[in-house]
Amino acid sequence: MLKRCFSALLYHLSELEVYVQPPGSVTPLRNWYLQMEKVSFGRDSHFSRGLIIYKGFNISIGERASVGEHSMLHAHGKISIGNDFLAAPGLTINSGGHDVISMKPYAATVTIGDRVWCGVNVTILPGVTVGNDVVLGAGSVVNKDIPSSVVAAGNPTRIIRNIDRTQVQLWQWRQDK
């Protein structure tokens, strides 16, 4: 009980901290809260305000990740997110669902590769694997696997075009000095 009260207090303090800090700033209270919720995340990761975490011990996020405002990570099963992940506000990842006939709950792993960009209000459903170098368009509902190096969008999501990032130098959220 005391741990839950402390966690709730830390969450609200971290929300205030994130609200006043510019994007990309160090947010020790937010990081402490996520560690307390047992979320595994890499260095230089940023989590905006309004973040909802459920079963954080099932969540693993790589380095240089940025999760936009009012995002929800519901980890009934494992959620694994690679490096250089970028999500606009309103991301929802849910690794649990219910059988449509029996209504029996189930969990299915969600895996997201490196260098994935999710537009505003993207929803990723249970059991989905998203490859590397993928852009998911705003409002997309991802209900099946997405291969690497594509732009995909829609409800349900479909592939729009291929991406070739071999000839460009990728931008980094934090430039090393």
Summary of the structure (lengths in Angstrom):
residues: 177
radius of gyration: 16.4
end to end distance: 44.5
largest distance: 56.3
contacts: 558
relative contact order: 0.11
helix: 18%
strand: 31%
